C-alpha cells in the first residue's frame, strides 16, 4: 500500500501531477486545486491511496489527511467511483462536505459533475456520523491578483477538458459575482467548477466518468 509520495514535481496539468520518486515518475490523480498548488521542480508530498481495477492501477493524491479520509469514505458510497469522489473534493472542501452532511443538504453534492439526486442523497446518508465539522477553517491563500487568478483558473479548466471559450466565460462570470471580494485561485476554481456543473461537464470528464 502506497500511503504517501514525496519528491520533485515533474509536471502538473489539469488533474494529474507527476512526482519523481527514486528515479521513477509516478502519476497521481488530484483535484485541480492541488495541481495548481504545486510547482514544477519543487518538492511536494501528497498522501495517497491506490485504487486497483481489473485493467488499471490508479494512484490518487491529496495534500491533507482529511481530504484522503473523505475520498475513501466517498468511494465507499454506492454509485460513487473514484473520479466522482475526486470531483466532489474539487468543488467542496472536507469541512464543507461535513457541513452539508450535517445539514442533510444533498443539493451541495448535486453541483458536482456526475452526481445525480439519488447519489447525492446516498452520500448524505452514508457519510452521516462519519465526517466532523472542524472549527476555524484554514486561511485562504494570499490573492495573486484578479488577472493572475483568472489565467490560472482558466488554464486549469482547459486542462480538465473544457474549451477555452467555456472556461473563460465561467471564470469571468465567477469573478463578476465575487466582485466585492478578492478571492484566491482555489476559491475561484471551486466556484467555477460548481458553476459548470453536471449540465455543462466537459467531454473529457464525461468519458472518464464512464470508465470509472
URPEWO-V451943 format. One record per run of one state. SS is the DSSP state (alpha for helix, beta for strand, coil for the rest). FROM is the first residue (numbers start at 1). TO is the last residue. If there is no record, write none. Layout:
BEGIN
SS;FROM;TO, SS;FROM;TO
END
This chain:
BEGIN
coil;1;3, beta;4;13, coil;14;15, beta;16;21, coil;22;23, beta;24;29, coil;30;31, alpha;32;37, coil;38;42, beta;43;53, coil;54;55, beta;56;62, coil;63;64, alpha;65;74, coil;75;81, alpha;82;91, coil;92;93, alpha;94;102, coil;103;106, alpha;107;110, coil;111;116, alpha;117;127, coil;128;145, alpha;146;159, coil;160;163, alpha;164;177, coil;178;184, alpha;185;196, coil;197;197, alpha;198;200, coil;201;202, alpha;203;211, coil;212;212
END
